[in-house]
């Protein structure tokens, strides 16, 4: 028996979102139907909205919900279980085959997704994208664990493996960047330098563990990071004092920030220690030019982090523990709430930079 759902659809030829009433099919052998409580509103959806596409698209990739139906091959969840929906396979090493992205028949064709769709009051997903969690978790704020938290915090603890006393700079302190700040604090990093264009956002980041804030609209963030991290007892190949962050995380993905994180990194220590690491976390939408001489001479590194290098089955319990014990204040991080009927308003607010943390959609 099908399941009635209200789903946000991105048409093929316009960025104006519409809400469509559809019937979700019964789950296939490897699928799960989920009644949703809340979904995160991620900046990467704006990229999809303003990029060319060949078909309608169904959006959203992080949520909290309850299983309504499970396919015949699904064993890790059953009807009534509380789950997090995410876009990263929960345990890809244990998967018999690659998970299938969701698609859905809508009024103007077959709408496709980037693995899952969570801007809907009900969704259907491959079981690899559904993670069983404690039924007593908050059903609203935990929705952002499936992307924002795992992407930001995971980049710090999994991809970069930041160690105590290492210096960290985080460019862009929205939901992903704030999660990276928390990850850096948990790792024992010092200093933790937040970089953004808004003094309000920089002060907000200090609530989550940032030790310094740099407003890149008022000062050169690269110079400011080097001034905060100067080490008089270490010298570069050019016999200058070593300075720069051990790790610089770009949680935005625009050309300017992608080209700033390597110069912001620590220079190598005259053959005794290599240079710092720039970590690309935000989704890049433009080409980038890197200073190859800086990378070579100062032995720096430029790496990517997709989904925080997370395995949801392994990492989501940790993030839920952080929320439960106060290490990560998701109540404070969720700064805007919308209904599904307000989805265009939510997208506009996000595009205009009016959401200081993370926005969520709440469903009845």
N, C-alpha and C positions, 0 to 999 in steps of 0.2 A: 504494500500500500504506500503511495507516495506521501511526501511531507510538504505541506504548504510553507512557503518561505517568502520573505521580503528581502530582495537582494539589490545592492547598489550595482549599477551597470555603467561602465564607461563606453559610450558609443564609439563607433569606428572613426567618425569624422568631426567630433566636437569634444571639448574638455568639460562640457556641462554634464554632470552626473545625473542619472535618473534612478528612481527606485521602481523595481518591477516585481510584481507578484508572480511567482513561479511554483511549480511542483517539483521538488527534488525526488529523483527516483529512489527506489529501495537500494540499499548499498550492494555493490558487487562483493565477491568473496573477500577482497582485501580492503574494503572501504568501511567508513564509519559515518553515520549521520549524527550531527551534534546540534543541540539547542544551545544558543549562545547567550551569555550574560553580558559580556562586554568585549570590545575589540579595540586595539590600539590604532591610532591614526599616524602613519609613518611618512616621513618626508619623501621616501623613495617612491611612494605612490604619485607624488607630484611629477616625478620624472616620467612615469608611465602616462600620466594625463597629458603631458605636453610633448610626447614623442609620437612619431608616425606609427600606425598600426594597421594591420590588414583585417582585423576582426574586432568585434566588441570584446571588452575585457572585464573580468570580475576581480575585484581588488581586496586588499587587506591580507595580512599574514601573521597576525598574533591575536590570540583571544583566550578567554576562559569560557567553558561551557559544560554541558552535561550530555553524555551519550544517550541517544534515543534508540539507535539501531546499530548493530555491528554485523559485518559480513561473516560468512561461514568459516573463513580462514583466520579470523581475528581472535586472538586468545588473550591479549594483555589488557583489554578493556571489555566491559559488558554494559548492558543497559543500566542507567542510573549512575555510572561512574562520573566523577568530576574530572575534567581534563583541561590541559592547555593545548591549544592548537598552534603550531608553528610551521615555518617554511623549510626548516632543516630536518632531515630524517633523524628520528630519535635514536637509532642505533644502526647505522648503515653497514657496519661490519657483520651484523647478524642477519641482514636482509637477504632473502633468497633471490631477489631481483630488484632492480631500481624502482623506487616508488613512482606512481603515475600522478602527474599534475591533474588537478580538477578542471573540468570543463562543464558547460551548462548551456542547454538550449534556451535562448531568450527570443524576444520578439523579432529581432533583426539578424538572427543567425546563431551560430555556436560561439559563445563567449569563452575565452580562454583565461587561464590564471597563471601566475608564477608560483606553481605548486599548490597553493591553497587560496581560498577566498574567505575572508572573515568580516567584510562589511556586509553583513546579512544577519537576520535574526536566527536563521538555521543554515548550516553548511554541510557539505559532504566532502570527505577527504580520504586520501589513502591513509591506512592505519599507521604508516611510518611517521606521519605528521601529527599524531595525536598522542599525548603523554598523560598517563594517569597520575593524579596527584591526590593529596589528602583532601577529603570532602569538606573539611572545616576551614579551608583557606578563604580569604576574602574573594568574592566572586567578581569584583570590578577591577581593582588596581593591579591584580596579578596578571591581567590580560597583557600587560606590556613586557612581561618576562620573555614571551615568545619571539621578540625581535629586539626592542630597545635595550633591555637589560643584558640579554645574552650577547648582543653585538658589541656593546660598549665594555661591559665588565669582562666578557670573554676575551676581547682583544688584549686586555691588560694581563689577565691571569693565565690564559691559554696560549695565545699567539706570542706575545712578548715575554711572558714569564718574568715580569718585573720582580725584583728582589728588594728587601729592606734597604733603605737609605739611597736607592737609586732615584735620580731626578726624572720627573715626568712633566711634559707639556701637552695639553689637550686643546686642540683647536676646534671650537664649536661646542658649546655646552647646552645643547638641547637635551632631549631624552637619552640619546645614545651617549653624548658626551658626559652627562651627569652620571650615567652608569659607569663610564670609564673612570670618572673621578672616584666613585665609591670603590671600584676595583683596585685603583691605585692606593687608596687609603688602607684597604684590607691587606694589600701586599706590603705595606710599610714604606711606601715611596716617600721621599722628601727631597726637595720641595715638590708640590703638586701645583703646577701653574696652569690656570685656565685662561684661554684666549678667546675673546668674542668681540662683538661690535657694540655691546650694550652693557653699561655699568650695572644695570638692574640684573641682567643674567649673570654677570661676574659675581655680584654679591650673593645671588641665589646659589651659585656653585660652591661658595664657601660653606654653606649649610651642609653640603655633602662631603666636604673634606678638602676642597682646594685651599691651598695656603697662600696663593697669590693670584691676582687677577690682572690681565693686561688687556686694555681696550685697544684693539688693532685699528680703530678709526682715529685714534689720537696719537699713537706712537708706533714705531716699527717693532712688531712683536719679536722678530728674530734678534734684533739688538737688545731688546729688553730681557729676553730669555738668557742670552749670553751674559748680561750684566748680573743676573740673579744666580748664575751657576759657575762663576769664575773660580778656578782652582789654582791658587798661587804656587802650589807644590808640584804641579805637573806641567809638562811642556810639550808643544806640538813639534812636528818635523821642522817647522820654521822658528822654533825656540820662542814661541809665544805661550803665555799661560793657557792651559786647557779651559775651555768653557763650552756651554751648551748642554742640552738635556740628554740624558742617557736614552730616553725614548720620547719621541714626539708623535702624537696620534692625531691624524686628520679625520675628524668625525663629520666632515662636511662633504668633501670630494669635489670642490670647485678648483679651477686652475690655480688661483692665487694661493690657497692653502696647501694644495699638493706641492707647489713649488717652494713653500716656506718651510715645510717640516724637515727637509734634509739640511738646509742651512742652519736651522734652529738646533740641530743635534750636536752633541759633544764631538770635538775633534779627537783624533787618535792621540795617544800618549807616546809619541816618539818611539814606536815599535814595541812598547811595553804593554799597551792595551789598544784594541781597535776602537774605532769611533762609535758614535751612537746610531740608533736605528729609528728611521721614520716609518711609521705604520699607517698604511692607508686603510681606513675603516669605512668612510663615507663612500657612496656609490659615485664613481667618476663619470662625468658627462661631457668632458672636453679632453683634448690632447694635453699633454704636459711635457715641459722641457726641464730636464734635470742637469745640474752642473756636474759633469763627469769628472772634472778635475778635483772638485771638492770631495766627491765620493772616493776617488782614487787616493789622493794625497792624505786625506784624513781617515781613510779606511772606514767609511760610513756604509750603512745598509738601508735599503728601501724595500719593504716587504708589504704584502697585503694580508688582510684578515677578513675573511668572509664569514659572517655569522658568529664572529668571536671564536672561530675554531671550536665551536661547541658541539658536544654530543648531548642532546637534550635529556636523554634518560640519565646520564651521569651528572649533568650540570644543573638542571632545573631544581632538584632537591636542595642544592647548595644555595641557590638564589632565593628559594622559598624560605630557607632557614634564615638568611640575611634579613628578609622582610619580617619574619616572625620575631627575631631577637633584637630588632631595631638597628641592625647594621646598615640596612638600606631602607630609607623611608619612602616607600612607594606612595603613601598618602600625600606626601609633599611633592613628589615628582610628578604626579598626575595633577596638572594645573588647569585643565579644561575638560568639560564633559558635554557631550552632545547626544541628541537622539538621532536615529537613522534618517529622519526627515530633515535634519539640519546638516546633512553631509556636505553640501556645497558651501555652507557657511563655515564648517570646520576646515575644509580644504583651503578656502580663501584666507582664513585666519592663520593657517600654517604657512601659506605662501608669503603672507605679509609680515611674518616674523612676530606675530602677536601671541604666540604660545611659548611660554618661557620654559616649560618642562615637556611633558607629553600629554597629548589629548587622547581621550577615549570616546568611543560610541557606547552607549548603554542601551540595552534592549529590554523590553518589557518581559 
